[in-house]
Amino acid sequence: MNWKQVNYLFEMAFGFWKSQIAFTAVESGLFTLLSDGGRTASEIASQIKADKRATEMLLNALVALGL
């Protein structure tokens, strides 16, 4: 496998990862929830009925993507 093929596989994998982060945020109603103003990760987790640590990870991923 050459460098170009490896790079292509990484681009596909990261593209999927990015789309899943955005999809999770949309499906959980996170963007709608945040449209009313800022909240803590604990408040968000409680309102979307999710684990606090998982919510923190999702929020960090969204920030890393510039969302």
C-alpha positions in Angstrom: 0.0 0.0 0.0 1.5 3.4 -1.0 1.2 6.7 0.8 -1.6 8.0 -1.5 -3.8 4.9 -0.7 -3.1 5.3 3.0 -4.0 8.9 2.9 -7.2 8.2 1.1 -8.2 5.6 3.7 -7.5 8.1 6.5 -9.6 10.8 4.8 -12.5 8.4 4.5 -12.3 7.3 8.1 -12.0 10.8 9.4 -14.8 12.0 7.2 -17.0 9.3 8.6 -16.0 10.2 12.2 -16.8 13.9 11.6 -20.2 13.1 10.1 -21.1 10.9 13.0 -20.2 13.6 15.5 -22.5 16.1 13.7 -25.2 13.5 13.3 -25.2 12.7 17.0 -25.4 16.3 17.9 -28.4 16.8 15.5 -30.2 13.6 16.6 -29.8 14.4 20.3 -31.3 17.9 19.8 -28.1 19.5 21.1 -28.1 22.4 18.6 -31.7 23.2 19.4 -31.0 23.0 23.1 -28.1 25.4 22.8 -30.0 27.9 20.6 -31.6 29.2 23.8 -28.2 29.9 25.4 -25.2 28.3 27.0 -25.4 25.4 29.4 -23.0 23.3 31.3 -22.1 19.8 30.2 -24.0 18.4 33.2 -27.1 20.4 32.3 -26.9 19.3 28.7 -26.4 15.6 29.6 -29.4 15.7 31.9 -31.7 17.4 29.3 -30.7 15.0 26.5 -30.7 12.0 28.8 -27.1 11.1 28.2 -24.0 10.2 30.2 -22.1 13.3 31.4 -18.7 12.1 30.3 -20.0 11.1 26.9 -21.7 14.5 26.5 -18.4 16.2 27.4 -16.6 14.2 24.8 -19.2 15.1 22.2 -19.0 18.7 23.0 -15.2 18.7 22.8 -15.4 16.9 19.5 -17.8 19.6 18.2 -15.5 22.3 19.3 -12.5 20.6 17.6 -14.6 20.6 14.4 -15.4 24.2 14.7 -19.0 23.7 15.4 
